[in-house]
Amino acid sequence: MASSSDIQRGDAIHPGDPVIVSRYTTPKRINHWITATSLILLALSGLALFHPSLFFLTGLFGGGQNTRWIHPWIGVVLFVSFYIFFFQLWRANIPRKVDFVWAAHAKDFLAGNEDKLPELGKYNLGQKVVFWAMAALIVVSIVTGVIMWDQYFATATAIPTKRIAILIHSIAAVLMICVFIVHVYAAIWARGTLRAMTRGTVTGGWAWKHHRKWLRDLAGHGRIDPAE
Ligand code: HEM
């Protein structure tokens, strides 16, 4: 039986044809898209400052000075929005034994033979890895970002410290862009997933195929068209 930590506020089954399952509430989805938008803007403004060959990207933000000014603030928005999401979802993202059994059969998953795999809760190991990787990379980025934020904290740290911070910040940013690409690719690749973040719901068939334990848990806990 899946842990009840996989059942979140608003998750519910709506009987009908087809069966629809609520996966994300509206506030969660709005917050997710704020996170997504800020990461894209951060990547563009950060790359603009990263290398002279990409300086032309500052044109998107009203020139070099504006880009330099706005980039850290977008970082603050990303940090706050992601961590609101983080505290709502972290329990459902704790890796469990079943996730490793599932990962050992990744071949079957990629071949679409999910019936050969163990039944999963709300997230699979791939989603959990993206979750924790983003959580770690965002903390590293904000800490190193503040260290080099001379507009407010110029005298708080020594120049050699800032140099190390810049290097770590750039590595974290490159990794974040890689994790982002994996996340978006997976969301598109697993058909029927995008609507979880656009409409807030998935079909019963999608939940049965990819996250059967979560679906069974919802039914077992009576989360069928609740009044909330
Ligand atoms: C255009 C960009 C993006 C798209 C199309 C997208 C799409 C999605 C979709 C469809 C889901 C639902 C997956 C499911 O419930 O099975 C999701 C969940 C999620 N997304 Fe995104 N996303 C984007 C950007 C981001 C960014 C930038 C972050 C973080 C920095 C992020 C973090 C998350 C997290 C944490 C979840 C919940 C999954 C989990 O907790 O393991 N997303 N996204």
Boltz pocket constraint, residues with backbone or C-beta under 6 A from the ligand:
constraints:
  - pocket:
      binder: B
      contacts: [[A, 23], [A, 32], [A, 35], [A, 36], [A, 37], [A, 39], [A, 40], [A, 82], [A, 85], [A, 89], [A, 93], [A, 122], [A, 123], [A, 127], [A, 128], [A, 130], [A, 131], [A, 134], [A, 180], [A, 183], [A, 184], [A, 187], [A, 193], [A, 194], [A, 195], [A, 196], [A, 197]]
      max_distance: 6.0
